[in-house]
Amino acid sequence: MAALDNDALVAVIGAGAMGAGIAQVAAQAGHPVCLYDNRPGAAAQAIEGIDRQLGRLVEKGRLTPDNRSAIRARLQPIDSLDDLADARLVIEAIVESLPIKQELLRQLEARCADDCILASNTSSLSITSLAAGLRHPERVIGMHFFNPAPLMALVEVVSGLATAPTLATILYDTARNWGKQPVHTRSTPGFIVNRVARPFYAESLRLLQEGAADCATLDALLRDAGGFRMGAFELTDLIGHDVNYAVTCSVFEAFYGDFRFQPSLVQKELVDAGRLGRKTGQGFYSYAEGAERPQAATITSQAPVERCTVEGDLGVLQPLVERLRAKGIGVTERAGSGLLRVGDATLALSDGRLASQRAREDGLRNLVLLDLALDYANATRLAISHGAECSAEALD
């Protein structure tokens, strides 16, 4: 194993939520850790915050008081980058700006030992670009943690064009020693996770902008039908809209304006207003003390259903039929094109067409479309859509 020794000094630049979280992870793994921030007193304040987090772990029985004291003793705020001469690994977690990060890396290269690894926690910027212009670009690598760093297991180890292969091995093994699940990736736009995640955010934002549903309803559907722990609006409020929007812009520009990655004007307005989410007390939701969380729009039918008809193969919708049977509803099966008829309504799995268009093209009356869900056997909420021609009686 090529991991850093436990006595190797780790330095973290940036004492925000992400930098403090990374510092906590390294200290809990046994490393002495220096924390630096250019805001006076921010590093010391962040360490006090880490100590409070450790205190909560003690209260829950997940950490002993002695371990808490030992971890706290390994955390040291520093006031100058000149104090990093002995660091073996420096992880920057500052603002997501290419020129600002490049300037920091130039300063670190001038101050740190030649064998010190310079890692960036950037979530989307090119590692190749960050290293360009340094005398030794091979010492620069990405080590991308996810928020909150002490809890989230995944770490992307990102190699740029010039990154020495041995560095990727060292940081991969180090992350494993820190209790994380590392993955290797190349320096492509958004790396793995932020490229995959863009549609998760973008489609919810587009639906909101188009007036398809409100934030609470869309989030509830992603949780209750999609199986996600949080919806897109909850998650962007947690991440911070300044960070999330900047990543979206970065990926959009890196893919030469590909529409799939287009930033949202709705999110830009939040950023412009300073409504950055939890950290400012207001984002898509309010986090003020006593603020009530808006409820998802829910349709609950009171009309009794005794029988339904299945026409053909329902495919992934079949578990819904079993749930109907389990409720004592009679099911009649006959040949057809994969439809479920309940009362006056004709239910079908969405195929991408609008409900009105499909009803007209397929000759279906009172068509109600069911959206995709992760698991129809256990989903507690489903999204439906219907055209204007669908009767109120059918919806009941």
N, C-alpha and C positions, 0 to 999 in steps of 0.2 A: 504493500500500500504506500502511496506517495503523498499522503496527507501531511499538512503542516503539523509539527510537533505542538503539543498542548501549551508549551511555554513560549511559543512564537507570539510576538506582539502583533496584535491586529489593531488597525486604526480605522475609524469610520469618520468620514467627512460629511457633515450635515446632521443636525440633531432634531430633525422633524420626526414625524411618526415613523417613517420608514427607517431612517438612520438610527433612531433610538431602538427600534425593534431588532435591527441587525446587530447592534452593539450588545443587546441583551442575549441574543442567540449565541454569539461568540463567547461572551463571558460565562454563560451557563455551560458551555462546552469545555470550559477550563482555561481559556486564553486570557492573558492580560489585555485589556482593551483601552485604547485612547479614543476619546470622542471630541471632535472639533466642530465648531460652528462659528461663522464670522459675526454672528449676533452676540454681543457681550452677555455672558451669563446663561446663554441658551443651552450649552453643553451640560453645565452643572444642573440646570433645571431639568433637563431630560433624564439625567442619571437619578435624580430624586424621583422622577416619575417611574423609572424602571424599578426602583426600590419599592415603590408602592405596589406595583404589579406583582413583585416577588412576595410582598406581604400578603396579598390576596391568595397567592398560591399556598402560602403557609397556613392561612386560615382554612383553606379547603383540604389540607392534609396532603398536598401534592409536593411539598417542599419542606425540609426541616429548617428550623431557625438558624442552625449552624451553616447550612448550605446557603441560605439567604445572605448571611453575613459574609461568607466567602465570596459569593458572586459580586456582592456590592463592593468588596475590597478590590476586586479585579478591574473595576471601572474607574477610569481617571479622566476628568476633563482637562483639555489642554487649550492654551491661548494662542498658540502659534504653530504654523506648519513646520517651523524649524525644529519642533520637538519630535519629528517623525523619522529621524535618522536611523533608529533601530527597528523600525517596523518591518515585518516580513510580508505583510499583506495590508494594503490600503484599499478600502471600499468607499467610493464616493457615492453619496445619495443626496445630491443637491438638485437644484431646479433643472427641469427637463429642457435644457437649452444647449445646443451643440457648441456655439462659441464659448459659452461660460464654462462648460465642462472641459473643452479643449484647453482653455487657459489654465484651469486648475491642474490638469494633467501635466502641462508644461512646468508648472511650479513644483509639482510633486516629483517629477523626474529630476529636477535640479536639486532637490533636498533629500530624497530617499536613496538608500543604498542600491547598487546596481542589481542586486538579486531580489529586491522587493517587488512583489507582484502588484500591479496597479489595476484594480478592478472597478468596473462601473456597474451601478445598479440600474442603469437606464432601462426603461421598459420598451423602447422603440428606436432609439437613435442608433445609427450604424457604428459598430465597434471599429470597423475599418476607418471610418471618418474621424472618430475620436482619437485614434492612434496616429493618424496622418500628421506629419510635421514633427513628431518626436524623434529624438536621436535613436531610440530603441523601441520602435512600435511593437516589437515581438513580446514585450512585457505587459501589454495592455489586453484585457479580457473582460468579458461581461459576466457578472454574477448577479443575476436578476432574481430577487426575492419578491414575494407577494405579501400584500397587506392583509392582516397583521403578521409580520415576519415570525414572531415567536410561535404562532399557531399554524400557519400555512406550511405544508410540507414541501411543496414543489420549489425547486430552484433551477433556473435555466443557466447553464454554463455556456456562454456565447463566445465563439471563436471568430475573430476578424480575419481578414486576408493575411495579415502578417503575424498573428498570434502564434507563439511557440506551442506545438502540440503538448509538450510536457506541462505547460501551465494548465491546460484544460484537464489533464489527468490529476494534477495536484488539487485543483479546486473541486473537481468532482468527488475525489476521495475525502477532502476536507468537509464538504457539505454532508457527505454520508456520516462522517464522524460527529457532525453537529446535529444528527438526528433528522436530516432532511432527505428528500427524494430528488436527487439531481438528474437532469437530462442534458445531453449534449445537443447543441444546435449551432448552425452557422449564423452569421450576421446578416440575416434577411429582414426585410421590413416587418416590424412587429414580432420578430422571432417566431416562436410557435404559438404561445398562448394569446398574445395580443392581436395576432393576425386572425386566429380562430375566433376570438371574442368579439371582434368588430361587428359582425352581423347580430350578435346577441344584443348589443347596445343599439345599433343603427336601426334594426327593424322595429324595436319598441319605440324608439324616438320618432320614426316615420309614422307609426300607427297613432301615436299621440298627436303629432302635427296634423295628421289627416282627420282627426276627430273620431277615430274608430272606437276608442275607449279612453278612460282616464287612467292615471298612473296606478292607482290602487287596484283597479281591475286587471290591468295588464300584468302587474307584479304578481297578483294572486294566481293568475293563469300560469305563469312561468313556474310558480312554486307548486301549485296543486295539480296541474295537468302536465307540466313539463318536468317535474321532479327536481328543479333547482332549489337550492337553499334560500336564495334571494332572487328577486326580480331585478330587471335592469335599472330601474329608478332607485330602488333601495341600495343597489350595489354602487352605482355612480355617486350617490350621496355619501356612501361610506368611503369610497376611494378619494373623492374630492373632484369637483367638476373642472377645476383648473388642470389637474393632472390628467384626467380622463380625456378631456377635450384636446389637450396638447398631444397626447398619444394618437388620437384619431387624426389630427391634422398631419402629424408626422408620417403616419402610414399612408394617408391619402396622397400626400406629396410624393412619397417614395414610390408609389404605384402610378405616378404620372396622371393623377386625377381620376382614377378608376371609380365609377359611380358607386360601386359596392362599399367603398370606404369613405363616402362623402360625409363630412362633419355636419352636425345638426345645428340649424339656426336657433332652435329651442334651447339647446345646451349652451350655445354661445351667449344667448341673452342672460342666462343664469350667471355665467362667468363675468360678463360685463357688469352685472348688478352686484357682484361680490357674494352671490348666494352659492357658496361652494359646497354645501352639504353639511354633514355633521359638524365639521370643524368650525363653521361659522354660525351654526344654529339654524340654518335655512337652506334648503335646496329644493328638490321636488316636494319634499315634506318639511314640516316644521319640527324642530327639535327643542323648541322652547319648553321650559318647565310647564307641565300641565296641558301641553298642546294635544289635541285629540287627533288620532290617526284616521284619515278618511277610509271608509269602508268600500270594498269592491261591490260593483253592481251585480246583483244576483237575481235570477229569475227562479222563483219557486212555484211550481204548479200545484194547485189544490184539487185539480180534476182527477177523479179515480180512473185508473187504467186496469182493465181486467185481461185484455188480450192484445197481442201485437202480431204482426206478420213479417217474416223474414223472406225476402225474395232473392234467391241466389246466394253466392258466397260473399260474406261481409268482410273477409280478410281479417285485418287487425282489429276491426270492430267487434269480432265475435265474442270477446269477453263481456261486452255489454249485454249481449243476449243471455249469457249465463247469469249475470247479475239480475236481470229481469226475472228469469226462472226462479232464482233464489228468493225473490220477493213474492213468489206465488203468482206471477203473471203468466197466463197461458201464451205459448208461442206456437204459431202455425208456420210451417216452412213450405215454400214452393219455389219453383224455378223463377229466375229473374236475373237482373243485372246488378245485384249487390245493394239492395235497398232495405230499409227497415221502416215499416208503416205502423205508426202509433196513432190511433184515433184518426183525425183528418190530416195529420202531418205525414209527409214523406221525408225520412231522414237518410242522409247519405254522407259518406266521408268526403271532405273537400278534395277536389282535384286541381285546384288552382283557378278555376273559373268562378266568376261572380255568381251568386245564387240566382239572380234574375236571368243572367245569360244561360246558365245551365238548365234552369226550368224551361226556358223557351226552346233551347236547342234539343233537349231530351224529352220534351213534352211531359214534364212532371208538374203536378199540382201541389200547392202548399209545401214547396221544398224548403227544408231546413238543413243547412250544412253543418256538420260536426268537424271541428278542427282536429289536428293531430294531437295526440297525447303520448306520453312516454309509456304508460301502462294503463290500458282501459279497465283492467281488472281491479285496480286500486286507486285510480284517479278520483279525487274528491270534488273536482270542478272541471267542467268542459266549456269550451267556447263554441257558441253557435252563431250562425248568421243566416239571414233570410232576406228575400227581396220584398219590395213594397207590396207586391201582389199577394203575399202570404197572408191568410186570414188570421184574425185575432183568435178565433176558435181553435185553429190548428196549433197556435202557440201555447194555448192553455193546456 
